[in-house]
Amino acid sequence: MDVQGTVEAGFEPVRDAFVRNFERLGERGAAVAVYRDGRKVVDLWAGTRDVTGREPGDGGADAAPWAVDTAQVVRSATKGVAAAVPLLLHQRGQIDLDAPVGTYWPEFKSAGKERVLVRHVLSHRAGLPVLDRPLTPAEAIDGESGARALAAQRPEWEPGTDHGYHAHTYSWLIAELVRRVTGRSVGRWIAEEIARPLGLDFWVGLPAEEAHRVGRIGPVEEPTAVGGALRLRPKRSVSEAYRDAESLTRRAFGVIEPRPDENDPAYRAAELPASGGISTARALARCYAAMIGPVDGHRLFAPATLTLARTEESAGPDRVLVVATRFGLGFMLHGPAAPLLGPGSFGHPGRGGSLGFADPESGIAMGYVTNGMRKGVTADHRAQALVRAVRTATSSPDEAI
């Protein structure tokens, strides 16, 4: 495997794990980046830009190799960057996390949602993971239908009393809240207040002039075994939830019907902060690095905001994911469902593979982006191999034993 990029001394285990992902875990095209104390220490990429290995509409020509500036759809890894928006608005005194959402969005105060707080939206406690009528792909991206549907929707449980992953509805909840508070779309706010100051190749709403950099994503098969030991079979309860058309799991992930084409230029140009972000691994890592400390003179979170981001708000059985999950305000927290670097880590995976997170105690921030989508939601084996390698690289000899 022709791996491009750089690794600082001491972080060689990350490169080794990255190579093994291609050799043993079926990786097609991917990149990984790691920052430590605001400085880039790993920046690697390999494979092809297109998951199929072929260029679309070009007579089957070999796909271009993954380049230094290749970006990909990162699905729910978008949620972590999007969560930074209301937290930064709170940091600036523009939004109260304990205020009802209806304070900013009056139409939302209906059908039993009067007591839905801003913090409930961020911690997946709003009771709104599903819609009574799924949206079409066109409605999902029109900037109006999603918010209108949620304003009319009755919660599935008493808001604030339990949690369940808002896989898609998080998009319209966050986008409309940001629009009502700031007068700007969430994609524009991220571009102007986060991406531009930090120099990030990260978009919620891909500009047409950047489309040439983005490869196609697609499904790839799970390896059945590695050295006879790797088992990727989900728990029976999880499998049953995905098969049951009436379950919250199926309904939450089926909020858009039929399933949208994530390679469609119109979908990529839409502002869907739950699932439609497009990023390089370097941008994810750099963004998380700026959440926990200065990066070239820029810092996103004040200490109090960082504490909010990673203080547990939701924990235990997740009504949608059917496993125990932990959430802070907008971020998944380290735990069995989403293992990160350590107990204080926070971030967000993307269904199928991608991952961004930070660990303030070690000063580590990591981004991983792939074009090969697996079935898992929270803990992809390729991403986890890289996390373990970072842990090895940053552990003292005594800690590694």
C-alpha positions as CSV (number, residue, x, y, z in Angstrom):
1,M,0.0,0.0,0.0
2,D,1.4,3.4,-1.1
3,V,0.7,5.5,2.0
4,Q,1.3,9.2,1.6
5,G,1.9,11.8,4.3
6,T,3.9,12.3,7.4
7,V,4.2,10.8,10.9
8,E,6.2,12.3,13.7
9,A,8.6,10.1,15.7
10,G,6.7,8.2,18.3
11,F,3.5,7.9,16.3
12,E,4.7,5.2,14.0
13,P,2.0,2.8,15.4
14,V,-0.7,4.9,13.8
15,R,0.9,4.4,10.4
16,D,1.2,0.7,11.0
17,A,-2.4,0.4,11.9
18,F,-3.4,2.5,8.9
19,V,-1.6,0.1,6.6
20,R,-3.1,-2.9,8.3
21,N,-6.6,-1.4,7.7
22,F,-6.0,-1.7,4.0
23,E,-4.3,-5.1,4.2
24,R,-6.7,-6.8,6.6
25,L,-9.8,-4.8,7.0
26,G,-10.8,-4.1,3.4
27,E,-10.1,-0.3,3.4
28,R,-10.5,1.2,-0.1
29,G,-9.6,4.9,0.4
30,A,-9.0,6.8,3.7
31,A,-7.1,9.4,5.6
32,V,-6.2,9.9,9.3
33,A,-4.8,12.9,11.1
34,V,-3.8,13.5,14.7
35,Y,-3.0,16.7,16.5
36,R,-1.3,16.8,19.9
37,D,-1.3,20.0,21.9
38,G,-2.4,22.0,18.9
39,R,0.3,20.6,16.5
40,K,-0.2,18.1,13.7
41,V,1.7,14.9,14.4
42,V,0.0,12.5,11.9
43,D,-1.3,13.2,8.4
44,L,-1.7,10.1,6.3
45,W,-3.8,9.1,3.2
46,A,-3.9,6.2,0.8
47,G,-6.1,4.2,-1.6
48,T,-8.5,5.6,-4.2
49,R,-10.7,8.6,-4.0
50,D,-13.7,6.6,-5.3
51,V,-14.8,3.6,-3.3
52,T,-15.3,1.5,-6.4
53,G,-11.8,2.0,-7.6
54,R,-13.2,3.3,-10.9
55,E,-14.0,6.8,-12.2
56,P,-17.7,7.4,-12.8
57,G,-18.8,7.7,-16.4
58,D,-15.3,7.2,-17.8
59,G,-15.4,3.8,-19.4
60,G,-14.1,2.0,-16.3
61,A,-10.9,4.0,-16.0
62,D,-9.0,3.5,-12.7
63,A,-10.1,6.0,-10.1
64,A,-7.7,8.8,-9.1
65,P,-5.7,8.1,-6.0
66,W,-6.7,9.7,-2.7
67,A,-4.9,13.1,-2.7
68,V,-3.7,15.4,0.0
69,D,-6.9,17.5,-0.3
70,T,-9.5,14.7,-0.9
71,A,-12.6,15.1,1.2
72,Q,-15.5,12.8,1.8
73,V,-19.0,12.7,3.3
74,V,-18.6,11.9,7.0
75,R,-22.2,11.3,7.9
76,S,-22.8,11.7,11.6
77,A,-19.2,12.8,12.4
78,T,-20.8,16.0,11.2
79,K,-22.8,16.2,14.4
80,G,-19.8,16.9,16.5
81,V,-18.8,20.0,14.5
82,A,-22.5,21.1,14.3
83,A,-22.8,20.7,18.1
84,A,-20.1,23.3,18.5
85,V,-22.4,25.9,17.0
86,P,-25.0,26.2,19.8
87,L,-22.2,25.8,22.4
88,L,-20.3,28.7,20.9
89,L,-23.6,30.7,20.8
90,H,-24.0,29.9,24.5
91,Q,-20.4,31.0,25.1
92,R,-21.2,34.3,23.4
93,G,-24.3,34.8,25.4
94,Q,-26.7,34.4,22.4
95,I,-28.5,31.2,23.5
96,D,-29.5,29.8,26.9
97,L,-29.1,26.0,27.0
98,D,-31.8,25.8,29.7
99,A,-34.3,27.8,27.7
100,P,-37.2,26.1,25.9
101,V,-36.5,25.7,22.2
102,G,-39.8,27.5,21.7
103,T,-38.2,30.7,23.1
104,Y,-36.3,31.0,19.9
105,W,-38.7,29.0,17.6
106,P,-42.3,29.8,18.6
107,E,-43.9,27.4,16.2
108,F,-42.1,24.6,18.0
109,K,-44.3,25.1,21.1
110,S,-47.0,22.6,20.1
111,A,-47.9,18.9,20.5
112,G,-46.4,18.6,23.9
113,K,-43.0,20.2,23.1
114,E,-43.4,23.2,25.3
115,R,-40.8,21.8,27.8
116,V,-38.2,20.7,25.2
117,L,-35.0,22.6,26.3
118,V,-32.1,23.4,24.1
119,R,-29.9,21.0,26.1
120,H,-32.5,18.2,25.4
121,V,-31.9,18.7,21.7
122,L,-28.1,18.5,22.1
123,S,-28.3,15.4,24.3
124,H,-30.8,13.4,22.3
125,R,-33.5,13.8,25.0
126,A,-36.1,15.8,23.0
127,G,-38.1,12.7,22.2
128,L,-38.1,13.5,18.5
129,P,-36.0,10.9,16.7
130,V,-38.8,10.0,14.2
131,L,-41.5,11.7,12.1
132,D,-45.0,10.4,11.6
133,R,-44.5,10.8,7.9
134,P,-41.0,10.4,6.5
135,L,-39.7,13.2,4.3
136,T,-38.8,12.6,0.6
137,P,-35.1,13.3,-0.3
138,A,-36.2,16.6,-1.9
139,E,-38.1,17.7,1.2
140,A,-35.1,16.7,3.4
141,I,-32.9,19.2,1.7
142,D,-35.2,22.1,0.9
143,G,-34.5,23.9,4.1
144,E,-38.1,24.2,5.2
145,S,-39.9,20.8,5.3
146,G,-37.8,19.3,8.1
147,A,-38.3,22.1,10.5
148,R,-42.0,22.4,9.7
149,A,-42.5,18.6,10.3
150,L,-40.7,18.8,13.6
151,A,-42.7,21.8,14.8
152,A,-45.9,19.7,14.3
153,Q,-44.5,16.4,15.6
154,R,-45.5,14.9,19.0
155,P,-42.6,13.5,21.1
156,E,-42.2,9.8,21.5
157,W,-41.5,10.2,25.2
158,E,-41.7,13.0,27.8
159,P,-38.9,15.3,26.8
160,G,-35.9,15.2,29.2
161,T,-36.9,11.9,30.8
162,D,-34.9,9.5,28.5
163,H,-32.7,9.5,25.5
164,G,-32.6,8.1,22.0
165,Y,-30.3,8.9,19.1
166,H,-31.8,11.6,16.8
167,A,-30.1,10.2,13.7
168,H,-31.6,12.5,11.1
169,T,-34.0,14.9,12.9
170,Y,-30.9,16.4,14.6
171,S,-30.3,18.1,11.3
172,W,-33.5,20.2,11.2
173,L,-33.5,20.8,15.0
174,I,-30.0,22.3,15.0
175,A,-30.4,24.1,11.7
176,E,-33.6,25.8,12.6
177,L,-32.4,26.7,16.1
178,V,-29.3,28.3,14.7
179,R,-31.3,30.1,12.0
180,R,-33.7,31.5,14.5
181,V,-31.0,32.7,16.9
182,T,-28.5,34.1,14.3
183,G,-30.4,34.8,11.1
184,R,-27.8,32.6,9.3
185,S,-28.0,29.1,8.0
186,V,-26.0,26.5,10.0
187,G,-23.7,25.9,7.0
188,R,-22.9,29.5,6.6
189,W,-22.3,29.9,10.4
190,I,-19.9,27.0,10.4
191,A,-18.1,28.4,7.3
192,E,-17.7,31.9,8.7
193,E,-17.1,31.3,12.4
194,I,-15.3,27.9,12.5
195,A,-14.0,26.7,9.1
196,R,-12.6,30.0,7.8
197,P,-10.7,31.1,10.9
198,L,-9.2,27.7,11.4
199,G,-8.6,27.0,7.7
200,L,-10.7,23.9,7.6
201,D,-11.7,21.9,4.6
202,F,-15.1,21.2,6.2
203,W,-18.5,22.0,4.7
204,V,-22.1,21.6,5.7
205,G,-23.3,22.5,2.2
206,L,-20.6,21.7,-0.3
207,P,-19.7,24.7,-2.6
208,A,-19.8,23.8,-6.3
209,E,-16.2,24.8,-6.8
210,E,-15.0,22.2,-4.2
211,A,-17.0,19.3,-5.7
212,H,-14.1,18.0,-7.7
213,R,-12.2,17.1,-4.5
214,V,-14.9,14.7,-3.2
215,G,-14.9,11.0,-4.0
216,R,-17.8,8.7,-4.0
217,I,-18.7,6.7,-0.9
218,G,-20.3,3.3,-1.0
219,P,-20.9,0.1,1.0
220,V,-18.1,-2.4,1.6
221,E,-18.4,-5.8,3.1
222,E,-17.4,-6.6,6.6
223,P,-14.4,-8.9,6.9
224,T,-15.6,-12.1,8.5
225,A,-12.3,-12.9,10.2
226,V,-8.8,-11.6,10.7
227,G,-6.5,-14.3,11.9
228,G,-9.6,-16.3,12.7
229,A,-10.5,-14.0,15.5
230,L,-12.5,-11.0,14.3
231,R,-16.2,-11.2,14.9
232,L,-18.5,-8.5,13.8
233,R,-21.9,-10.0,14.4
234,P,-24.2,-7.5,16.1
235,K,-26.2,-8.5,19.2
236,R,-29.5,-10.1,18.5
237,S,-31.5,-7.3,20.1
238,V,-29.8,-4.8,17.8
239,S,-30.5,-6.9,14.7
240,E,-34.1,-7.4,15.6
241,A,-34.6,-3.6,16.1
242,Y,-33.2,-2.9,12.6
243,R,-35.5,-5.6,11.1
244,D,-38.7,-4.4,12.8
245,A,-40.3,-1.8,10.6
246,E,-42.2,-0.3,13.6
247,S,-39.2,0.0,15.9
248,L,-37.8,3.4,16.8
249,T,-34.5,2.2,15.3
250,R,-35.9,1.6,11.8
251,R,-38.1,4.7,12.0
252,A,-35.3,7.0,13.1
253,F,-32.9,5.9,10.4
254,G,-35.8,5.9,7.9
255,V,-36.9,9.5,8.4
256,I,-35.9,10.2,4.8
257,E,-37.6,7.8,2.3
258,P,-36.5,6.6,-0.1
259,R,-32.9,6.6,1.2
260,P,-31.1,9.6,-0.3
261,D,-28.1,9.2,-2.7
262,E,-25.3,10.7,-0.7
263,N,-23.2,11.0,-3.8
264,D,-25.8,13.2,-5.5
265,P,-24.5,16.8,-5.9
266,A,-27.8,18.2,-4.7
267,Y,-27.5,16.2,-1.4
268,R,-23.9,17.3,-0.9
269,A,-24.8,20.9,-1.4
270,A,-27.6,20.7,1.2
271,E,-27.1,21.8,4.8
272,L,-27.7,18.7,6.9
273,P,-25.7,19.1,10.1
274,A,-26.7,15.6,11.3
275,S,-25.3,13.6,8.4
276,G,-24.3,15.7,5.4
277,G,-20.9,17.2,6.3
278,I,-18.0,16.8,4.0
279,S,-14.5,16.9,5.4
280,T,-10.9,15.9,5.3
281,A,-9.5,13.9,8.2
282,R,-7.1,16.9,8.8
283,A,-10.0,19.3,9.2
284,L,-11.8,17.0,11.7
285,A,-8.7,16.7,13.8
286,R,-7.8,20.4,13.6
287,C,-11.3,21.4,14.6
288,Y,-11.3,19.1,17.7
289,A,-7.8,20.3,18.5
290,A,-9.2,23.9,18.6
291,M,-12.0,22.8,20.9
292,I,-9.5,21.8,23.6
293,G,-6.7,24.3,23.1
294,P,-5.1,26.9,20.8
295,V,-4.3,26.0,17.2
296,D,-2.1,28.6,15.5
297,G,-3.6,31.2,17.8
298,H,-7.3,30.1,17.4
299,R,-9.3,28.4,20.1
300,L,-13.0,27.5,20.0
301,F,-14.1,26.5,23.5
302,A,-13.4,28.4,26.7
303,P,-12.8,26.1,29.6
304,A,-16.4,26.3,30.8
305,T,-17.7,25.4,27.4
306,L,-15.3,22.5,27.1
307,T,-16.7,21.2,30.4
308,L,-20.2,21.5,29.1
309,A,-19.3,19.6,25.9
310,R,-18.1,16.5,27.8
311,T,-20.2,16.5,30.9
312,E,-22.6,13.5,30.8
313,E,-26.2,14.4,30.0
314,S,-27.5,11.1,28.8
315,A,-26.4,7.6,29.7
316,G,-27.8,4.0,29.6
317,P,-30.0,2.1,27.1
318,D,-30.6,4.2,24.0
319,R,-34.1,3.9,22.8
320,V,-33.0,4.1,19.1
321,L,-29.5,2.5,19.0
322,V,-30.6,-0.3,21.5
323,V,-27.2,-0.3,23.3
324,A,-26.0,1.8,26.2
325,T,-24.7,5.2,24.9
326,R,-23.3,8.3,26.6
327,F,-23.8,11.8,25.4
328,G,-22.7,15.2,26.6
329,L,-24.1,18.3,24.9
330,G,-24.0,17.3,21.3
331,F,-21.0,14.9,21.6
332,M,-20.8,11.2,22.2
333,L,-18.6,10.4,25.3
334,H,-16.2,7.5,25.7
335,G,-17.9,4.2,26.6
336,P,-18.4,0.7,25.3
337,A,-20.6,1.8,22.4
338,A,-18.1,4.4,21.3
339,P,-14.7,3.8,22.6
340,L,-12.4,6.8,22.3
341,L,-9.0,7.5,23.8
342,G,-9.9,7.7,27.5
343,P,-12.6,8.6,30.1
344,G,-12.5,12.3,29.3
345,S,-12.7,12.0,25.5
346,F,-15.6,13.4,23.5
347,G,-16.4,13.4,19.8
348,H,-18.7,11.8,17.3
349,P,-18.5,8.8,14.9
350,G,-20.2,8.7,11.5
351,R,-22.3,5.7,10.6
352,G,-20.1,3.5,8.4
353,G,-16.7,4.5,9.6
354,S,-15.6,8.2,10.0
355,L,-14.7,9.6,13.4
356,G,-13.6,12.8,15.0
357,F,-12.8,13.3,18.7
358,A,-10.6,15.0,21.3
359,D,-9.1,14.0,24.5
360,P,-8.2,17.0,26.7
361,E,-6.2,15.1,29.2
362,S,-3.6,13.9,26.6
363,G,-4.0,16.9,24.3
364,I,-4.9,14.5,21.4
365,A,-7.4,15.3,18.6
366,M,-8.0,12.8,15.8
367,G,-9.9,12.7,12.5
368,Y,-10.5,9.6,10.3
369,V,-12.4,9.7,7.0
370,T,-13.1,6.8,4.7
371,N,-15.1,6.1,1.5
372,G,-15.9,2.5,2.4
373,M,-19.2,2.4,4.4
374,R,-19.7,-0.4,6.9
375,K,-23.0,-1.3,8.7
376,G,-21.9,-0.2,12.1
377,V,-23.1,3.1,13.7
378,T,-20.7,3.9,16.6
379,A,-17.5,1.8,16.6
380,D,-16.0,0.9,13.2
381,H,-13.1,-1.6,13.5
382,R,-10.9,0.5,11.2
383,A,-11.4,3.6,13.3
384,Q,-10.9,1.6,16.5
385,A,-7.6,0.2,15.3
386,L,-6.4,3.7,14.7
387,V,-7.6,4.8,18.2
388,R,-5.8,2.0,19.8
389,A,-2.6,2.9,17.9
390,V,-2.9,6.5,19.1
391,R,-3.3,5.2,22.7
392,T,-0.2,3.1,22.2
393,A,1.8,6.1,20.9
394,T,0.7,8.3,23.7
395,S,1.0,5.9,26.7
396,S,4.0,5.7,28.9
397,P,5.7,2.2,29.1
398,D,4.0,1.6,32.5
399,E,0.5,2.6,31.1
400,A,0.9,0.4,28.0
401,I,1.6,-2.8,30.1
